[in-house]
Amino acid sequence: MSEGGVERCAPPCFPAQDQRIEKPRGPKGTRGESNGSS
């Protein structure tokens, strides 16, 4: 059930995952993970 709701609600409904999925440079850049590594 969770997967089904997540699939159709992936882009709009994703709160934390939406950050790393839609905006990979957003959360990672803020944490300095991608920014520091790259």
N, C-alpha and C positions, 0 to 999 in steps of 0.2 A: 504493500500500500504506500509506504514511504517513497519508494523508488518511482512509482507511477506519478504521485503528486509532485515529486521533485523534477521529473522529466519535463512535464508540461509547465512547471513553475520554475524551471532552471534559471532563466535570465532575470525575470522580474521578482520572483519570490526568494531567490537566494540572498540571504543577509550577509553572512561571513564569506561563504564560498563565492558569492557574486563578486566580491572584492578581488579575489585572486583569479577568478575566471574572466569576468568582464574587464576588470582593471588589474592586470597582473603587475603592471608597473606602479600602480597606486599603493596597495598594501605592502608589497615587497619593497618598494622604494621608500615608504615611510619607515618600515622596520630596518631598512638598510641591508636587507638580505641580498637582493639583486643589485642594489646600488653599490654596496660594499664589495660584493663578490665580483661584479662586472667592473 
